Amino acid sequence: MPINASEKQLFDTLCSLLSVFRSDFSRERSFRNFVRICLGFMLRSDIKGVTDFVRIGYRNDENPDSLYQRVIKFFRSSSFRLEDLQATWLGHLSSLDEQVPTLEGRRILIGDGVKQGKAGFHMAAVKRYAQSSESVAKADMIWGHLWGAVGLLTGNLEAKMFYTPINANIQDGNQTIKAWDDEAYEGKTHVMQMADAGIACFKNSPCSCLFALDRYFLTRDLISAVDKANAEKGDATSLCIITKAKCNCIAYEKPQPGPAKRRGRPPLKGRTVHLKDLFSSRSDEFQETELLLYGKMQKVRYLAVDCLWGMGLYREMRFVLVETNTLRSILVSSDTTVKAQTIITCYSLRWKCEESYLRSKHVLGAFSYHFWTKAMPKLNHYRKRTSPDPVAQVTSEHDKKRILSAYRATEVFAFIGQVAQGMLQLLSLKAHELGLVTKKWLRTYSSPVNSEQTMAFDLASLIKRVIVTFTGSDNPVKLLELVA
């Protein structure tokens, strides 16, 4: 069946999204491999690994064995730089307008860490982590990678929203490996690497941003880094951190002005404030409203208090005490001009990243990588903390290059997977704009905008019909001839 005008426009949008990356590849063949892998993430039915990119289809003149080897080598290829691909994707997302919602005229960035279990004995940067999930199906301790990811909220606040991944990097267990590649590399904590990633996204944004983070990231170093970035841009409120405080969080009142001729240094802080006590001591000052939280309207009682925070820092922050049914939370904003309702709504949208990570893992398989090298010392599950790092004992330059290559391949694989996920999200929003209705139902109807999995199904059907129309073949990989 031939395609209509709206479907042709959706197909052209896919081609333009893929073509954005053409200038980052020095060889045409590498770009064609990139297109194949992106389409593989979107169209494959299994998430076993690189073999899935071959199984989706190949031309009659292609040998599947040699194609598999070519795809494997692509992730270690020198024909492109991962940093260039990341900058191109960030630049494209920054140029979006209608598909990016705002709160008080600010875009919403979301950052969080995600752990991916890996059992390979010769995989780079594998480390032991405590599993903080409340699910009894997950082990208390795992071996794997700690990823730090930052994304942009896209979609419609009233309809459906996506956490569109911008960037993801391994942020722990890789200090020695990265020092081989850059002698000036300075190891930073997971919190500060997340701050750097968010600030980099903010600097490319055409407007101010709200950066929603988990309460784990509320530290003095992160707040100081954000203040420095705002100072460089000339606006103290351009980037605002929205996060959550612990239930035993302590703040301070502003210091009261003393006598003009008082000796000694003026006080930096006033009386200590135990924020959780305000739920009872100032309960009559709480305001009540209805807000859209987690997909439904809920009654909320809240109280906004501006206090100083951080031992030795004493920076003014806005704390919002929130009550919903029987739940109590203390939210924090680094900008005291942001409204309390905006802070509550913004933090409630942070859960979109958890939804996105679930689909990254189980729908697109962005973390189903298996890159390893014999040059990597075998992982010892019983090594003591006081024992020397086996990776630091590697002295051969050849072995260092092989380990760096495997480490880079891991990050390239995950990044392309998340780019493919972002493309599916943007195509879903475009299909809704064009009035295209899906023909597949996964579960109960929830939104007129397709999910990534539903969009992938519709896209596979569209590509096959496009190729039949233009090339007379039903092989999906023939799309490469139309795009690259």
C-alpha positions in Angstrom: 0.0 0.0 0.0 1.5 3.4 -1.0 2.2 5.9 1.7 0.3 9.2 2.1 1.6 12.7 2.5 1.7 12.6 6.3 3.7 9.3 6.3 6.1 10.7 3.7 6.7 13.7 5.9 7.4 11.5 8.9 9.8 9.4 6.8 11.6 12.6 5.7 11.9 13.6 9.4 13.6 10.3 10.1 16.0 10.9 7.2 16.8 14.5 8.4 17.5 13.2 12.0 20.0 10.7 10.7 21.6 13.1 8.3 22.4 15.5 11.2 25.4 13.3 12.0 26.9 13.1 8.5 29.5 15.8 9.0 30.9 13.9 12.1 32.2 11.0 10.0 35.3 11.2 7.9 34.2 8.2 5.7 31.0 7.5 4.0 31.1 3.9 4.9 31.3 4.7 8.6 28.2 6.9 8.4 26.3 4.1 6.6 27.3 1.8 9.5 26.0 4.4 11.9 22.7 4.6 10.1 22.4 0.8 10.1 23.1 0.7 13.8 20.6 3.4 14.6 17.9 1.7 12.6 18.9 -1.6 14.2 18.2 -0.2 17.7 14.8 1.0 16.4 13.7 -2.1 14.4 15.3 -5.1 16.1 13.1 -7.5 18.0 15.8 -8.9 20.2 18.3 -7.1 22.5 21.1 -9.8 22.5 23.8 -7.5 21.2 25.5 -6.6 17.9 24.2 -9.6 16.1 20.7 -8.0 16.2 21.9 -5.3 13.8 22.7 -8.0 11.2 19.6 -10.0 11.7 17.2 -7.1 10.8 18.3 -7.6 7.2 21.1 -7.2 4.6 21.4 -6.8 0.9 22.0 -9.7 -1.4 25.5 -8.6 -2.1 26.4 -8.5 1.6 28.0 -11.4 3.5 26.4 -11.5 7.0 29.6 -12.8 8.6 31.7 -9.9 7.2 28.9 -7.5 8.0 29.0 -8.6 11.7 32.7 -8.0 11.8 32.3 -4.6 10.2 29.7 -3.6 12.7 31.9 -4.8 15.6 34.8 -2.8 14.3 32.7 0.3 13.9 32.5 0.9 17.6 36.3 1.0 17.8 36.7 3.0 14.6 38.9 6.1 14.3 36.7 7.7 11.6 34.7 9.6 14.2 35.0 11.0 17.7 32.4 10.3 20.4 32.7 13.9 21.6 31.7 15.2 18.2 28.6 13.0 18.1 27.6 14.1 21.5 28.1 17.8 20.6 26.0 17.3 17.4 23.1 15.6 19.3 23.2 18.3 22.0 23.1 21.0 19.4 20.2 19.5 17.6 18.1 19.1 20.8 19.0 22.7 21.8 17.6 23.9 18.5 14.2 22.4 19.1 11.4 24.8 20.0 7.8 23.6 19.8 8.6 20.1 21.1 10.2 21.4 24.4 7.9 22.4 27.2 8.9 25.1 29.7 8.1 26.1 33.3 8.2 29.9 33.9 10.0 30.2 30.5 12.7 27.6 31.5 13.6 24.3 29.9 13.7 21.3 32.2 16.9 19.2 32.4 16.9 15.9 34.3 20.0 14.1 35.6 20.4 10.8 37.4 22.7 7.8 37.7 21.8 4.4 36.5 23.6 1.1 37.3 24.0 -1.7 34.7 25.1 -5.1 35.9 27.8 -6.8 33.9 29.4 -10.2 34.5 32.3 -10.0 32.1 35.7 -10.8 33.6 37.6 -8.7 31.1 35.3 -5.6 30.7 36.8 -2.2 31.4 35.6 -0.1 34.4 33.5 -2.9 36.0 33.1 -2.2 39.8 31.1 -3.5 42.7 28.1 -1.4 43.7 25.4 -1.5 46.3 21.9 -1.9 44.7 19.7 0.8 46.3 16.5 -0.3 44.7 13.6 -1.4 46.9 12.7 -4.2 44.6 13.2 -7.7 46.2 13.9 -9.1 42.7 17.3 -7.2 42.6 20.4 -8.3 44.5 21.9 -6.1 47.2 25.3 -6.0 45.6 26.1 -6.1 41.8 29.1 -5.9 39.6 28.8 -3.5 36.7 29.0 0.0 35.5 27.7 3.3 37.0 26.4 5.6 34.3 25.6 9.3 34.7 22.9 10.6 32.3 21.4 14.0 31.5 18.3 14.4 29.4 15.9 17.1 28.2 12.1 17.0 28.9 10.3 17.0 25.6 6.6 16.7 24.7 3.6 18.4 26.1 2.9 19.0 29.8 -0.8 18.3 29.3 -0.5 15.3 27.0 2.6 13.1 27.2 6.3 13.9 28.0 9.5 12.1 27.3 12.9 12.2 28.9 15.0 12.6 25.8 18.6 11.4 26.5 21.3 13.9 25.7 24.4 12.3 27.0 25.5 9.3 29.2 29.0 8.4 30.4 30.5 5.9 32.7 31.3 8.0 35.8 33.1 5.6 38.2 35.8 3.0 38.1 37.4 4.6 35.0 39.8 7.1 36.6 43.0 5.1 35.7 41.8 4.4 32.1 40.9 8.0 31.4 44.2 9.2 32.8 46.0 7.1 30.1 44.1 9.0 27.4 44.5 12.4 28.9 47.5 13.1 31.2 45.8 16.3 32.5 42.7 14.4 33.5 41.5 15.1 37.0 39.3 12.5 38.6 36.0 13.9 39.8 33.2 12.4 41.9 30.0 11.1 40.4 28.2 14.2 41.7 30.6 16.7 40.1 30.6 14.8 36.8 26.8 15.1 36.8 27.2 18.8 37.5 29.6 19.3 34.6 27.2 17.4 32.2 24.3 19.5 33.2 26.2 22.8 32.9 27.4 21.8 29.5 23.8 21.2 28.4 22.8 24.5 30.0 25.5 26.5 28.1 24.1 25.3 24.8 20.5 26.0 25.7 18.9 29.1 24.2 17.1 29.9 27.5 17.4 29.4 31.2 17.0 25.9 32.6 15.7 24.0 35.6 17.9 21.1 36.5 16.0 18.4 38.4 18.2 16.0 40.4 17.8 13.3 43.1 18.6 14.3 46.7 21.9 12.3 46.5 23.3 15.2 44.4 22.5 18.0 46.9 26.1 19.0 47.9 28.0 22.2 48.4 30.4 21.5 45.6 27.5 21.1 43.1 25.8 24.3 44.2 29.1 26.2 44.0 29.7 24.8 40.4 26.3 26.0 39.4 26.9 29.4 40.9 30.1 29.7 39.0 28.4 28.7 35.7 25.7 31.3 36.2 28.4 34.0 37.0 30.2 33.2 33.7 26.9 33.7 31.8 26.2 36.9 33.7 22.9 35.8 35.2 22.7 34.4 38.8 19.4 32.6 38.1 20.0 31.1 34.6 20.5 27.5 35.8 18.5 26.5 38.8 18.9 23.2 40.7 15.6 21.5 41.8 16.2 18.6 44.2 15.0 17.0 47.4 16.4 17.3 50.9 16.7 14.6 53.5 14.0 14.6 56.2 16.6 15.6 58.8 17.9 18.5 56.8 19.0 21.6 58.7 19.0 25.2 57.5 19.7 28.6 59.1 17.9 31.8 59.4 19.4 34.9 58.0 21.7 36.7 60.5 20.1 39.6 62.3 21.8 43.0 61.9 23.8 43.9 65.0 25.1 47.1 66.5 26.9 49.3 64.0 30.1 49.4 66.2 30.1 45.8 67.1 33.6 44.3 67.3 34.6 41.2 65.4 33.3 39.6 62.2 29.6 39.9 61.5 27.7 36.6 61.9 27.3 34.5 58.8 24.1 32.7 59.9 21.3 33.0 62.3 19.3 30.5 64.3 19.3 26.8 63.3 16.0 25.6 61.6 15.0 21.9 61.7 12.9 21.9 58.6 10.8 18.8 59.5 9.6 20.5 62.6 7.9 23.2 60.5 5.3 20.7 59.3 3.8 20.9 62.8 4.9 24.3 64.1 3.7 26.2 61.0 1.0 24.0 59.8 -1.5 26.8 59.8 0.6 28.7 57.2 0.4 26.0 54.6 -1.3 26.8 51.3 -3.5 24.3 49.4 -3.8 23.8 45.7 -4.3 21.2 43.0 -1.4 20.3 40.7 -0.8 17.7 38.0 1.6 15.3 39.7 2.7 11.9 38.2 0.0 12.0 35.6 -3.0 13.0 37.7 -4.4 15.9 39.6 -3.7 15.8 43.3 -4.4 18.1 46.2 -1.2 19.5 47.6 -0.4 21.5 50.8 2.8 23.4 50.7 4.9 26.1 52.5 7.8 28.0 51.0 10.6 29.1 53.3 13.8 30.9 52.3 16.8 29.9 54.5 20.6 29.7 54.4 22.0 26.2 53.7 25.3 24.4 53.8 27.8 24.4 56.6 30.5 27.0 55.7 28.6 27.9 52.5 25.5 29.6 54.0 23.8 30.1 50.7 20.2 31.3 50.5 17.9 28.5 49.1 14.2 28.1 48.8 12.8 25.1 50.7 9.3 23.9 49.9 7.6 21.7 52.4 5.0 19.5 50.6 2.2 17.4 51.9 0.2 15.0 49.7 -2.2 12.7 51.4 0.0 11.2 54.2 3.4 11.8 52.4 5.7 14.6 53.3 8.7 15.9 51.3 11.2 18.8 51.5 12.1 20.2 48.1 14.9 22.6 47.4 15.6 25.3 44.8 18.8 27.1 44.3 16.8 30.1 43.0 14.6 31.8 45.5 12.6 33.5 42.7 11.1 30.3 41.4 7.5 29.7 42.5 6.7 26.9 44.9 4.2 25.3 42.5 6.9 25.3 39.8 9.3 23.6 42.1 6.8 20.9 43.0 5.8 20.3 39.4 9.4 20.2 38.2 10.5 17.7 40.8 7.5 15.5 40.1 8.7 15.3 36.4 12.0 13.8 37.5 10.5 10.3 37.5 10.4 10.5 33.7 14.1 9.6 33.6 13.3 6.3 35.5 10.7 5.5 32.8 13.2 6.3 30.1 16.0 4.1 31.6 13.5 1.2 31.7 12.9 1.5 28.0 16.6 2.0 27.3 17.4 -1.3 28.9 14.4 -3.5 28.0 13.0 -2.0 24.7 16.0 -0.6 22.8 18.8 -2.5 24.6 21.0 0.6 24.8 23.0 -1.1 27.7 23.2 -4.6 26.1 26.9 -4.2 25.2 29.5 -6.9 25.5 32.8 -5.3 24.7 35.9 -6.8 26.4 39.6 -7.4 25.8 42.1 -9.9 27.1 44.4 -7.0 27.8 42.1 -6.1 30.7 43.2 -7.8 34.0 40.8 -10.5 35.0 38.2 -9.2 37.4 38.7 -10.6 41.0 35.5 -10.7 43.0 37.4 -11.2 46.2 40.0 -8.4 45.9 40.4 -6.3 49.1 40.0 -2.6 49.0 43.6 -2.2 50.3 45.0 -4.2 47.4 46.5 -2.3 44.5 44.3 -1.6 41.4 45.1 -4.3 38.8 44.4 -1.8 36.0 47.1 0.5 37.3 49.6 -2.4 36.9 49.2 -2.4 33.2 52.4 -0.9 31.6 52.3 -2.1 28.0 51.2 0.7 25.6 49.7 -1.8 23.3 47.5 -3.2 26.1 46.5 0.3 27.2 45.3 1.1 23.7 43.2 -2.1 23.6 41.6 -1.4 27.0 40.9 2.2 25.9 39.3 0.9 22.7 37.0 -1.5 24.5 36.1 1.3 27.0 35.3 3.7 24.2 33.3 1.1 22.3 31.1 0.6 25.4 30.3 4.3 25.6 29.7 4.6 21.8 27.2 1.7 21.9 25.2 3.2 24.8 25.2 6.7 23.2 24.0 5.5 19.8 21.3 3.5 21.6 20.1 6.5 23.5 20.2 8.6 20.3 18.0 6.1 18.6 15.6 6.3 21.6 15.6 10.1 21.3 14.8 9.8 17.6 11.8 7.5 18.3 10.5 10.0 20.9 10.8 13.0 18.5 9.1 10.9 15.7 6.3 10.0 18.1 5.7 13.7 18.8 5.9 14.4 15.0 3.4 11.6 14.3 1.0 13.1 16.8 1.4 16.5 15.2 0.6 15.0 11.8 -2.4 13.2 13.1 -1.0 9.7 12.4 -2.7 7.0 14.6 -1.0 3.8 15.7 -2.3 0.4 14.6 -0.8 -1.4 17.5 -1.9 -1.5 21.2 0.5 -2.6 23.8 -1.7 -2.1 26.9 -4.6 0.0 27.9 -4.8 3.3 26.1 -3.0 6.0 28.0 -2.0 8.8 25.6 -2.6 9.8 21.9 1.3 10.0 21.6 3.0 6.8 20.9 5.5 5.2 23.3 9.0 4.3 21.9 8.0 0.7 21.5 4.8 1.5 19.6 6.6 4.0 17.5 9.2 1.4 16.6 6.5 -1.0 15.4 4.8 1.7 13.3 8.2 2.8 11.9 9.1 -0.7 10.8 5.8 -0.9 9.0 6.3 2.5 7.4 9.9 1.8 6.3 8.9 -1.5 4.6 6.1 0.3 2.7 8.4 3.2 1.7 11.0 0.8 0.4 8.4 -1.2 -1.6 7.2 2.1 -3.0 10.7 3.4 -4.0 12.9 0.4 -4.6 10.6 -2.6 -5.1 12.2 -4.5 -2.2 10.9 -5.4 1.3 14.4 -5.4 2.9 14.5 -2.7 5.7 18.2 -2.1 5.3 17.7 -0.8 1.8 16.7 2.4 3.6 20.5 3.1 3.7 20.4 3.8 0.0 17.7 6.4 0.6 19.4 8.1 3.6 23.1 7.8 3.4 
